[in-house]
Structures are given as C-alpha cells and as structure tokens.
C-alpha cells in the first residue's frame, strides 16, 4: 500500500526521485491512500470537464463552413443597411418634436405606391376595382403582407417593412452565394455592398416588392446555374406573381437549359412552363372577379404607359434635362442616370477585361432584357418623367451589380462608387421620407 501512495504523491505533487522513510511517513500522514481503480474515474471526469462540450464542437465546426461565412458577410451588409436606414430616418426628423415617436418614424416610409399595396393587403382588389389602376399591382407581395400582419402588431405598414427586410436578407445571402460561385470570394464580399450603396438602394427596405422580386430572381438564376429546373421554374412562377418582369426569367432559363443539356429535351424541360404560372394565376383571378383576364395590361394604359422603341424614352429624357430644372426634374435625372449606368455596365460585362465567361452569358442576357423592358414602356402623360420608377426598378437588375462588384476590385472605382452612392442615398432618403417623389 505504501508504494501506491508514494506513486500517487510523486506524480501529482513532485517529480519522481528517491524518498526517505520520513517523507514516506509524511505522505501517509497528509495524503490518504487511494486505490488506482478509484482515482482513475476522478481524473477522467476532471479531463472531461475541461473539454468543450459536443455542442461547442458542432458550433465551431459550423462557424468554419461556407454557409456561416456567407451569413456573416451578407448578414453584416443587411445589418448595416437596416441600421443606416434607422439612423437616417431619425436624423431626418430632428427639430420636429412631434414627429419623433416610433410610430411616426415608421409611417414616414409609407409613401406613394405603398398606398395601393396597403389597399390590396387590407381590403383586397374588390374594394378598388372601380379604379382601373389597381390591377397594375401584382398580388404576391400584398398577400405576404396580409399574412405577416396577423403576427406583426400595429398597422399593415409594419408587416410590409418586415416582409421587405426579411426578403432583402435572403436576397443578400443568395446573391453572395451566386457571386462566390461565379466570380470568387472577393467579388462575393463586394456584391451585396454594391447593391446596398446604390443611390436608390433604400427602396429595398421600403414597403415595395423590390426586395421580394430580387430574392426570387436571384434564387431562380442560382438554381438554373446548378441545373435544378423544377425549382427554378417554381421560383420564376413566384416572381411572375410579384411583377410582370418575372416573365423575363424565361430567357436565362432557356439559355441555361440549352447550354447544359443541348437540344436533346428531357422531361424537366417542361419546367419552363412554370415561369408564367404566377401571372396566369393572377389573370385567372381578375377574370373571375371582373371578367377581364388582361386587367394588368389595361391598367398600364390608365397609368399612361405605352410601348415605344427603346431609344425613345432615353432621347426624350436627355432632352428634358436641358429644359427642366433639377429642382422639379429629379425623377427624370435619376431615371436617365440609372439607365445609362446600367447600359455602361452591360457593355463592360461583354467587352473588355471585365467581361463574363461564355458559360456565364445568361447574366448579361437577363440584364439586357430587364433594361429593355424598363425603357420600352415610358410614361406618356409627363414629358419630363418618361422613365418614371426606373431608378427604383434597376435594383432588380442584379447581374449588373455583379459586374460592378468585379469592377470594384479596382480600389479607386470602389472608393468613388461607395462615397458617391452613400452621399446620394442619404440625400434621396431624407427627401423621400418627407414626401418627395423619387421613383
């Protein structure tokens, strides 16, 4: 027994060496003898208590995954966007003590077209069928607002802001994954920032369907690139139920399918028939409710939108710049500037050192159809606002923001764009929150 105690003492208290009888007696006096069979479980339990638990291992392993990195990088852009929007909203009301309540600050975001979506979300289309303009607003976004309104306290505007914010987070995440797969991690980190700091980028957080459409369009293209055709068709159907521009997703769908599968069509080629599904559902509803399946087209006439050559609106807007002062022609300047900016990026995406690869040609092809769709239906009621709302809708042309992220690898371009974009966005947001008409 003395040998066991001495061994236990020497390994736990002092280095091994010769011991005298006196020291052995001291050992017996102060350290009780413990059998090895009893000491081993205690030592093992102590070592286990110092190890990280299984959940910590899982957490650390997950933090090292691509999904966690995407969430960190894209989520930080989203948090910065929401925080900046909140700060600018408060700053825009400084000096007006009556407008500093949380309710008043939130309600300042409910401008212009939000009124139409609010009527649809609260009362449905039937309450406003007498006004032919309401059919121009597609149903998926107000349906989601109505659903979230059950859980989000307060007026329906709060639910609308919640839907837009969550959709924007999803759009940033999908855009990051798509950009990383197509252009690498450096471009992926910049892509969401390029979109967020665009001068009209705050519309992605406003009670409009822009962020929802962006989420669906980016998701659809991402799954097209990976060859999941039925999922892509379903997302395209939801996009066409959000905005009529969702039909344009059929162009990259066909291009990608032929590129990946050739002209040997399989059963999954039928997934392209899902693309107009959302629009067809809306047309069925308007036919059953009002007997007019083409109500969304007839509504465009009430809004004075007509089909013209793509250069018509651009030339008209350029002529208006010289004769209309900026104080009243801000919509024209913003619309024209947004179109020219997108067209410049479009050219750079197919020509020069920043052009995309041949297998990525679906991206500029989609961007081209989107820009043409925007400029071929000008507003004819206002000669100075032919490109009305275009400055907001270009946010949905996400392939060009991927091209911009590639350009932003040049530090000078990155700094100029960020500074100019943030400055203009701050001014435009303050103007918008005070009822100014932008897009």
Helices and strands as residue ranges (DSSP letters): H 2-12, H 21-30, H 36-50, H 54-63, H 66-91, G 97-99, H 102-107, H 114-123, G 126-128, G 132-136, H 139-149, H 156-183, H 185-196, G 201-204, H 210-225, H 229-240, G 244-248, H 249-261, G 267-274, H 277-290, H 295-302, E 305-307, H 310-323, H 330-350, G 358-360, H 361-375, E 377-379, H 390-393, G 394-396, H 398-407, H 411-433
